[in-house]
């Protein structure tokens, strides 16, 4: 497995709509290697998701850690479960939209408040090419929507209602994360 170079905001690959992966190619050595390399890259940079365009690949796929609300911390006893979703389609379930903090490996050291559907349904293929359907809520739904946006050339900044919350990670930790921890 290899650590891949992550594309940063401004690179044209992040603004392109990706090409679906033919189902017959999902099990190929090149796609399997890409999924493994993306997983290794995501873990190396402490991300919770990574889309193919972020590693300069024009493919409609992403990897994501399976997490419960804000349970993204990895411990030695708990190795994260990572899923690969190929050609995903996301549908909101219900009308509840929540605004919460997001960051992105392609926009390092920046955080902002982004509105997302709280509950979603995802259809697509797993890494073996089997059709899957799953539902997600809260933080996991946010991660999946964020990564899926990358497949359509959308960055989290595009979803923000206002740039007032846009913060460098140090200021987020100092002013905003502490306030959330205190329940304010």
N, C-alpha and C positions, 0 to 999 in steps of 0.2 A: 504494500500500500504506500501511497505517496501523499504528501501534503501539497495541495494545489495552490496556485496563486489566486487570491481573491480580488476580483475586479472592484474598483472603487467608484463612487458616484462621479459622474462625468464621462465614464467609459461608455461608448455607444451600445455595447452588448447589454447593458442594464435597461435600455429603453426599447428593446426589440420584443415583439411578441414571438414566443418560441414555437418551434415546430414539434408536432406530436411525434412520439416514438411509435413506430409500427409495432403492433403486438408481437409479431414474429421476431423482432429484434430485442425484446426486453430481456430474454435469457442469454443473449450473446455475451461473449467474453468482454467485449468493449463496454457494454452497458453495465455489466456486473462490476468491472474494474472501476468504472466511473462512480457507481454507487458506493463502493468501498472507499475510494479515494475521497469522495465528498464527505462521507461519514468521518473519516480520519481527520480531514481538514476542519470540519465543524467542531469536533471534540478538541482539537489542538488549539483552536482560537476561542474556546469556551462559548460557542454558540449553542442555540437550541434548535436551529434549523439552517438549512443551506440549500439554495436553489441552483440548478445547473447554470443559468446565466451568470451567477456570481463567481463561477470558476471558468468563465469564457466558453461555455457549451450551449449551443442553440438547441436544447432538448427540453421537452416539457416533462420535467421530473424534479423532485426535491426530496431531501431527507429531513427528518425531524425527530427530536427526542420525544418519547411519550412521557408527558409530565402531567401532574395534577396541578391545580392552581398554585403557582409560585413554588413548586417543588422541584425547580430546575437544578438545585444544588446536587452535585454528584459526590457520593462518599465512596470510600474503598469497598464497603460492604454492599453498596447499592450501585451496581453498574447500570448505566442508563440503557433502556431499550430504545433502539432507533428503528424507525420505519422509513421505507422508501415508498413514495407515491409517484406513479407514472401516469401521465395524462389525466391528472385529477380534475374533477368538476366539483365546485363547492356551491351549496345552496343554503342560504340562511333558514333556520327553523324558528319561526316566531318573528316578532318585531322588536325584541329587546336589543338595544345597542348600548354598549358600554365604552366609555373612554378610559384608556389606561396607557401607561408608559410603554414605549417600544424603542428599541435600538436596532442596529443592523451592522453586520460585519462589513458591508460595503460602504457604510457611513460611520467609520470608527469614532468612538468617544462622544457620540451625540445621542441624546434621548429627547423624546417628545410625546405628548399625549395624542393618541390616535383613536378615533371611534371605530369599533368593530362590532359585528353581530356577536352576541353572547353565545348563541347556540347555532351549530351548523351540521349539515350532512355532507359527507364527502364520498364521491364515487370515483373509482379509478382502478388501477392495476397495482399489485404488489411487485416486489422484485422478481418473483417467479413468473409473472405474467398472468396471475390469477385475478379475476375480477373481485374487487373488494368494495364494501360499503361500510362506513363507520360514522358515528355521531360523536361530536366533541362539544365541550362547553368551556367557558371561562378562558383560562390561560392557554390551554391546548388549542382551543378554537382560534384564538388570536394568532398563535404561532403558525397554524396551518393557513390561515387567511393571508398572513404576511408573506409566507413563502410562495403561495399561489399567485399573489400579486406580482412577484418577480417574474413569473412565467408570462405575464402580460405587459411587462415593461413598466410596472408601477412601483414606485418607492414609497415608504411609509410617509415621507414628507408630503406627497401628493394627497394623502388621505387626511392630513391634519386640518382641523377647522380654523386654527389660528397658530401662528408661530410664537405666541407669547410664552408657551411652555418649553420651547426649544432650548436645550441646556447641554453644556458639556458634562461629561460623566462626573467630574469632580463636583460641580455645582449641583447636579442632580443628587449625588450622595449627601452633600452637605445640607441642602435646603429642602429637597422634595422627598427623598426616601425616608429621612428621619421623621418628617411630618406624617407620612403614611404609616410608619411603624408606631407612632404615638396615637394613631386613630383620628387624626385631624383632617 
